[in-house]
């Protein structure tokens, strides 16, 4: 089955589902699910609250170890994913502010943590469906929410994106890695790796909340 046909079938499947990605709160406040893509479906998103440990919150400019390489993340946030070999936003701050349409007093903020079928069952159902359809293996899945901080409160955004590099734990250099992104409402996008490094993957993270599953093939 060709890739376009597989993704078309997957999209039809996702349109029958309501996303249950979890929204959560950090020390800066809480966010609600939102997102945008070329295809959309309407649904309400259920939300729960997940605590973020203080040590997971990193200021903009903090040097992060990403697959053994030091990378200064350009955006403040709670980087709480343990199943990857580090992560960092690499879009310059001013570029991110413009891309996200932020106003005075708003700064970009990202929250990332590991998820699974228990936390995000319908999102993982889509992930597994697509991975099986293209003969790929799911390495790990993260929930990432991209928003803005204003007056110490976190606000979810609906438009724009930033670039993030993610380290792949125990990467198999003989395989090709990509990401299945599932946004609220069942919108699914297959993201190709934008870098040429074998043990990292660079993708565009969309505004709002979504599940990002790293897959290997």
FIKOLFI-512373 format. One record per residue (C-alpha): x negated, y, z; residue number from 1. Coordinates in steps of 0.001 Angstrom, whole numbers, plus 500000, padded with zeros to 6 digits. Example, Ala and Ser with C-alpha at 12.3 -4.5 7.8 and 13.67 -1.06 7.14 Angstrom:
# FIKOLFI-512373
<X = 487700&Y = 495500&Z = 507800&n = 1>
<X = 486330&Y = 498940&Z = 507140&n = 2>
# end
This chain:
# FIKOLFI-512373
<X = 500000&Y = 500000&Z = 500000&n = 1>
<X = 498549&Y = 503383&Z = 499001&n = 2>
<X = 497792&Y = 506007&Z = 501637&n = 3>
<X = 500476&Y = 508472&Z = 500457&n = 4>
<X = 503139&Y = 505767&Z = 500603&n = 5>
<X = 501980&Y = 504642&Z = 504043&n = 6>
<X = 502131&Y = 508177&Z = 505405&n = 7>
<X = 505545&Y = 508736&Z = 503841&n = 8>
<X = 506857&Y = 505604&Z = 505541&n = 9>
<X = 505260&Y = 506694&Z = 508811&n = 10>
<X = 506864&Y = 510117&Z = 508566&n = 11>
<X = 510290&Y = 508570&Z = 508058&n = 12>
<X = 509694&Y = 506475&Z = 511157&n = 13>
<X = 508643&Y = 509476&Z = 513221&n = 14>
<X = 511737&Y = 511408&Z = 512199&n = 15>
<X = 513859&Y = 508849&Z = 514045&n = 16>
<X = 512024&Y = 509548&Z = 517273&n = 17>
<X = 512089&Y = 512373&Z = 519787&n = 18>
<X = 508629&Y = 513127&Z = 521090&n = 19>
<X = 508030&Y = 512643&Z = 524783&n = 20>
<X = 504568&Y = 514112&Z = 525037&n = 21>
<X = 504062&Y = 515387&Z = 528545&n = 22>
<X = 503867&Y = 519075&Z = 529337&n = 23>
<X = 501887&Y = 519903&Z = 532398&n = 24>
<X = 500525&Y = 522572&Z = 534683&n = 25>
<X = 496984&Y = 523707&Z = 535332&n = 26>
<X = 495672&Y = 526101&Z = 537912&n = 27>
<X = 496708&Y = 528856&Z = 535523&n = 28>
<X = 500360&Y = 527832&Z = 535273&n = 29>
<X = 502387&Y = 525370&Z = 533207&n = 30>
<X = 503090&Y = 524938&Z = 529519&n = 31>
<X = 506048&Y = 523688&Z = 527487&n = 32>
<X = 505742&Y = 521620&Z = 524350&n = 33>
<X = 505790&Y = 523375&Z = 521010&n = 34>
<X = 504191&Y = 522972&Z = 517620&n = 35>
<X = 504360&Y = 523547&Z = 513895&n = 36>
<X = 503417&Y = 521754&Z = 510686&n = 37>
<X = 504449&Y = 521460&Z = 507070&n = 38>
<X = 507280&Y = 519105&Z = 508021&n = 39>
<X = 509509&Y = 519521&Z = 511039&n = 40>
<X = 512305&Y = 517802&Z = 512896&n = 41>
<X = 514404&Y = 519198&Z = 515698&n = 42>
<X = 514480&Y = 517700&Z = 519169&n = 43>
<X = 514044&Y = 518621&Z = 522793&n = 44>
<X = 510874&Y = 517611&Z = 524549&n = 45>
<X = 510956&Y = 516163&Z = 528026&n = 46>
<X = 508341&Y = 517478&Z = 530404&n = 47>
<X = 506604&Y = 516419&Z = 533577&n = 48>
<X = 503897&Y = 518071&Z = 535639&n = 49>
<X = 500358&Y = 516698&Z = 535782&n = 50>
<X = 497824&Y = 518174&Z = 538174&n = 51>
<X = 494480&Y = 519336&Z = 536823&n = 52>
<X = 491459&Y = 519005&Z = 539087&n = 53>
<X = 489596&Y = 522259&Z = 539715&n = 54>
<X = 486302&Y = 520864&Z = 538416&n = 55>
<X = 487919&Y = 520146&Z = 535044&n = 56>
<X = 488522&Y = 523851&Z = 534381&n = 57>
<X = 485611&Y = 525308&Z = 532428&n = 58>
<X = 485044&Y = 528970&Z = 531612&n = 59>
<X = 484432&Y = 530134&Z = 528067&n = 60>
<X = 480733&Y = 529728&Z = 527321&n = 61>
<X = 480301&Y = 526681&Z = 529579&n = 62>
<X = 477824&Y = 524231&Z = 528086&n = 63>
<X = 479487&Y = 520846&Z = 527543&n = 64>
<X = 477721&Y = 517577&Z = 526788&n = 65>
<X = 479308&Y = 516242&Z = 523601&n = 66>
<X = 477903&Y = 512851&Z = 522606&n = 67>
<X = 474530&Y = 513766&Z = 524104&n = 68>
<X = 474319&Y = 517245&Z = 522590&n = 69>
<X = 474877&Y = 520476&Z = 524520&n = 70>
<X = 477684&Y = 522557&Z = 523027&n = 71>
<X = 478977&Y = 525798&Z = 524539&n = 72>
<X = 482762&Y = 525729&Z = 524494&n = 73>
<X = 484121&Y = 529051&Z = 523323&n = 74>
<X = 487486&Y = 528817&Z = 525084&n = 75>
<X = 488374&Y = 528472&Z = 528747&n = 76>
<X = 490384&Y = 525421&Z = 529659&n = 77>
<X = 490914&Y = 522218&Z = 531580&n = 78>
<X = 488820&Y = 519561&Z = 529873&n = 79>
<X = 490097&Y = 516504&Z = 531697&n = 80>
<X = 489693&Y = 513711&Z = 529127&n = 81>
<X = 487463&Y = 510899&Z = 530400&n = 82>
<X = 487779&Y = 508423&Z = 527500&n = 83>
<X = 485729&Y = 510549&Z = 525113&n = 84>
<X = 482076&Y = 511555&Z = 525215&n = 85>
<X = 482810&Y = 515199&Z = 525930&n = 86>
<X = 484594&Y = 517898&Z = 523958&n = 87>
<X = 484251&Y = 521584&Z = 523188&n = 88>
<X = 486036&Y = 524260&Z = 521210&n = 89>
<X = 483671&Y = 525667&Z = 518582&n = 90>
<X = 485799&Y = 528397&Z = 517013&n = 91>
<X = 484362&Y = 531781&Z = 518077&n = 92>
<X = 486510&Y = 533559&Z = 520660&n = 93>
<X = 487392&Y = 536545&Z = 518459&n = 94>
<X = 488282&Y = 534245&Z = 515569&n = 95>
<X = 490496&Y = 532169&Z = 517861&n = 96>
<X = 492277&Y = 535261&Z = 519190&n = 97>
<X = 493052&Y = 536367&Z = 515635&n = 98>
<X = 494058&Y = 532881&Z = 514442&n = 99>
<X = 496464&Y = 532428&Z = 517351&n = 100>
<X = 497932&Y = 535919&Z = 517014&n = 101>
<X = 497123&Y = 536883&Z = 520584&n = 102>
<X = 497796&Y = 540343&Z = 521945&n = 103>
<X = 495957&Y = 542488&Z = 524481&n = 104>
<X = 495669&Y = 540719&Z = 527810&n = 105>
<X = 495948&Y = 537244&Z = 526297&n = 106>
<X = 493025&Y = 534842&Z = 525995&n = 107>
<X = 493010&Y = 531364&Z = 524429&n = 108>
<X = 493290&Y = 528426&Z = 526819&n = 109>
<X = 493223&Y = 524689&Z = 526146&n = 110>
<X = 494251&Y = 521730&Z = 528288&n = 111>
<X = 493174&Y = 518189&Z = 527364&n = 112>
<X = 493629&Y = 514887&Z = 529156&n = 113>
<X = 493863&Y = 511179&Z = 528395&n = 114>
<X = 497256&Y = 509720&Z = 527604&n = 115>
<X = 498684&Y = 506275&Z = 526955&n = 116>
<X = 501906&Y = 504430&Z = 526165&n = 117>
<X = 503181&Y = 504952&Z = 529701&n = 118>
<X = 502734&Y = 508728&Z = 529658&n = 119>
<X = 503708&Y = 509306&Z = 526019&n = 120>
<X = 505558&Y = 506185&Z = 524816&n = 121>
<X = 507173&Y = 507516&Z = 521649&n = 122>
<X = 504076&Y = 509388&Z = 520523&n = 123>
<X = 502035&Y = 506214&Z = 521002&n = 124>
<X = 504657&Y = 504242&Z = 519086&n = 125>
<X = 504060&Y = 506529&Z = 516108&n = 126>
<X = 500284&Y = 506278&Z = 516555&n = 127>
<X = 500334&Y = 502485&Z = 516621&n = 128>
<X = 502704&Y = 502313&Z = 513636&n = 129>
<X = 500447&Y = 504484&Z = 511487&n = 130>
<X = 497231&Y = 502795&Z = 512654&n = 131>
<X = 498621&Y = 499356&Z = 511854&n = 132>
<X = 499889&Y = 500551&Z = 508473&n = 133>
<X = 496443&Y = 501712&Z = 507371&n = 134>
<X = 494505&Y = 498914&Z = 509054&n = 135>
<X = 492826&Y = 501115&Z = 511645&n = 136>
<X = 492005&Y = 500604&Z = 515314&n = 137>
<X = 493117&Y = 503100&Z = 517948&n = 138>
<X = 490054&Y = 504123&Z = 519965&n = 139>
<X = 491731&Y = 506493&Z = 522428&n = 140>
<X = 494554&Y = 509028&Z = 522584&n = 141>
<X = 494506&Y = 512481&Z = 524146&n = 142>
<X = 497184&Y = 515036&Z = 524880&n = 143>
<X = 495899&Y = 518488&Z = 523971&n = 144>
<X = 497813&Y = 521711&Z = 524548&n = 145>
<X = 496574&Y = 524943&Z = 523032&n = 146>
<X = 498007&Y = 528151&Z = 524386&n = 147>
<X = 497085&Y = 531442&Z = 525988&n = 148>
<X = 496464&Y = 532695&Z = 529490&n = 149>
<X = 498036&Y = 535984&Z = 530472&n = 150>
<X = 498268&Y = 537426&Z = 533982&n = 151>
<X = 497016&Y = 534086&Z = 535369&n = 152>
<X = 499888&Y = 532237&Z = 533701&n = 153>
<X = 499644&Y = 529704&Z = 530861&n = 154>
<X = 501822&Y = 530297&Z = 527820&n = 155>
<X = 502341&Y = 527715&Z = 525070&n = 156>
<X = 501874&Y = 528982&Z = 521520&n = 157>
<X = 503582&Y = 527882&Z = 518324&n = 158>
<X = 501269&Y = 529047&Z = 515531&n = 159>
<X = 497609&Y = 528877&Z = 514643&n = 160>
<X = 494783&Y = 526456&Z = 515321&n = 161>
<X = 491210&Y = 526229&Z = 516570&n = 162>
<X = 488355&Y = 523846&Z = 515799&n = 163>
<X = 487278&Y = 521307&Z = 518412&n = 164>
<X = 484427&Y = 518808&Z = 518410&n = 165>
<X = 484994&Y = 515571&Z = 520352&n = 166>
<X = 482367&Y = 512986&Z = 521230&n = 167>
<X = 483228&Y = 509359&Z = 520463&n = 168>
<X = 482243&Y = 506994&Z = 523248&n = 169>
<X = 480287&Y = 503952&Z = 522002&n = 170>
<X = 480746&Y = 505014&Z = 518382&n = 171>
<X = 480331&Y = 502348&Z = 515706&n = 172>
<X = 478332&Y = 504123&Z = 513005&n = 173>
<X = 479517&Y = 501602&Z = 510403&n = 174>
<X = 483094&Y = 502869&Z = 510750&n = 175>
<X = 484887&Y = 506027&Z = 509673&n = 176>
<X = 486781&Y = 507977&Z = 512339&n = 177>
<X = 489837&Y = 510150&Z = 511892&n = 178>
<X = 492699&Y = 511390&Z = 514066&n = 179>
<X = 496442&Y = 510805&Z = 514040&n = 180>
<X = 498171&Y = 513918&Z = 515392&n = 181>
<X = 501758&Y = 513556&Z = 516624&n = 182>
<X = 503558&Y = 516780&Z = 517523&n = 183>
<X = 506861&Y = 517236&Z = 519354&n = 184>
<X = 509778&Y = 516365&Z = 517135&n = 185>
<X = 507881&Y = 513501&Z = 515515&n = 186>
<X = 505728&Y = 515516&Z = 513100&n = 187>
<X = 502723&Y = 513350&Z = 512153&n = 188>
<X = 499494&Y = 514492&Z = 510489&n = 189>
<X = 496371&Y = 512513&Z = 509603&n = 190>
<X = 493275&Y = 514616&Z = 510315&n = 191>
<X = 489974&Y = 513790&Z = 508635&n = 192>
<X = 486642&Y = 514381&Z = 510375&n = 193>
<X = 485224&Y = 517795&Z = 509442&n = 194>
<X = 481643&Y = 517078&Z = 510526&n = 195>
<X = 478943&Y = 514698&Z = 509301&n = 196>
<X = 477809&Y = 513437&Z = 512717&n = 197>
<X = 478426&Y = 509719&Z = 513265&n = 198>
<X = 479346&Y = 509879&Z = 516957&n = 199>
<X = 481501&Y = 513017&Z = 516976&n = 200>
<X = 484678&Y = 514111&Z = 515250&n = 201>
<X = 485632&Y = 517694&Z = 514495&n = 202>
<X = 489303&Y = 518544&Z = 513935&n = 203>
<X = 491713&Y = 521462&Z = 513896&n = 204>
<X = 493750&Y = 521480&Z = 517105&n = 205>
<X = 497171&Y = 523010&Z = 516531&n = 206>
<X = 498858&Y = 525532&Z = 518806&n = 207>
<X = 501238&Y = 523881&Z = 521244&n = 208>
<X = 501208&Y = 520377&Z = 522645&n = 209>
<X = 500425&Y = 517236&Z = 520660&n = 210>
<X = 498963&Y = 513758&Z = 520983&n = 211>
<X = 495670&Y = 513199&Z = 519160&n = 212>
<X = 494684&Y = 509582&Z = 518605&n = 213>
<X = 491140&Y = 508866&Z = 517444&n = 214>
<X = 491178&Y = 505900&Z = 515070&n = 215>
<X = 488415&Y = 503866&Z = 513456&n = 216>
<X = 488458&Y = 502033&Z = 510157&n = 217>
# end
